[in-house]
Amino acid sequence: MNAFKFMKETSMPDKHGEIRAKILSLVKDIESLYKQHMRKSTGKTCDICGAGDDNEIYRVKDVVMGYEHREHLSPCLCHRHFCGWNASYVRCGFLKEGTSDQEIDLHFTAYLAGHLVRASKMKLFKQELT
């Protein structure tokens, strides 16, 4: 039995009108409190590029895929690098069970090395232009 079944009733909406209004008010308060908390700045910066929180939606993620069970070792990534890491993580098939922490760390190292190579090439390219 659903405790809030009466909230979905359409045949007699006034039957539980006062209680329904109170519950909806509480739900809106809880949702507002949740959104305020989740959109609060983390105060952290990306471990790859050093960028901070862009806005209330694109915040720095301090726990990324593969590090959920070892949060203290998780890299902090801005939204852009977080999306790149997730795509790389999924492409390599790490979502299946049995992937060791060492494999994930090795893959993150390769991911980071790729960024460093690209950054160094961009720096060399910019120096050649000047």
N, C-alpha and C positions, 0 to 999 in steps of 0.2 A: 504494500500500500504506500502510495506517495503522500507524504505529509502535506505537500502544497498543491494537491490535485485541485482544490477549490479555486486556486488562482487562475486556472485555465478554463473554468466554466464559462460558457457563453450564454447558456439558456437563462440563467438568473444572475446577472452580474451584480445586482444590488443586494443580493442575499448576504454577501460577506464584504460589502462595500467599505466599511470603516477599517476592518482588519486588512483588507487587500491594499488600501491606500497606505496604511502604516508599514506594511511589508515592502511595498514598492519604494517608499521613502527610505527605509533602511537599506534596501538593495542599492539605491542611488548613492547613499552615503558611503557604503562599503566600496562601490566602484570608484567613486571620487578619491577616497583615501588610497586605494590600490594604485590608481593612475598617478597620484602625486608622488607616492613612494617610488614607483618604477621609473618615473621620468626624472628623478632627482639625479643631479650630476654625480658621477663616480669619483671625480677628482683625480683620475688616473690618466696615464698617457700610453699610447701604443708603443710596444717594445720594438717595433720595426721602424716606424717613421717619426715617432714622438708626438703625433697629433693627439689632442685631447678630445673631449666630447664635442661633437659638432652642434648638436641641439638635443632636445629632450627625447627624440626618437633614436637618432644615430649616436648612441653612447659607446664608450669604450667597453668592450666585453672583457671581464676579468676571469671568466671560465669558458674555455672553448672546447669543441668536440674532441674527445679522446682524453680529456683531462678531468672529466666530471668526478671521478673517484679520487683524484689527487689534486684538488683545487689549489693547494699551496704551490704546486709546480707549474700551474697553467700560465702561459704567456698572456699578457694583456694586449688585445688587438683592437684597433679602430674598426669602424664598420666595414670599410673597404677591404682591409686585410683579413678581417673575420670572415667575410664572404668568400674571399679567395682561399682561405684555409679550409673552410667547410667544403668547398667544391673539390679541392685537392684530396681531402680526407675521404669524401664519398667516392670519388673516382678510383681511388686505390683499394676500395672494398673493405675499409676498416670497420664498417658498420656491423660486420658479422662478429659473432662471439669468438673468443680464442685469440684475438690480436693482443700481443704482449705490449706492455708499456714501453719496452725497449724499441719495438718496431715503430710505435707512434712517435717516440722521441727522435728516432732516426729520420723518419719522414718529415717531422717538423724542421729538423736541422737542414735537410735537403731543400725544403720550402724556403727557409730563411736564406740559404746560400744562393738560391735562384734570385731572390730579391737583391741581395748584395751584388751579384754579377750584373743585373740590369742597372742598378744604381751606378756602379762604376763605369759601365758603358755610356750611360747618359752623361756623366761628368766628363769623360774623355771626349765625347761628341761635342759638348758645349765648349770645351777648351779649344777644340779644333776650329770652331766657328769664330772664336774671338781672335 
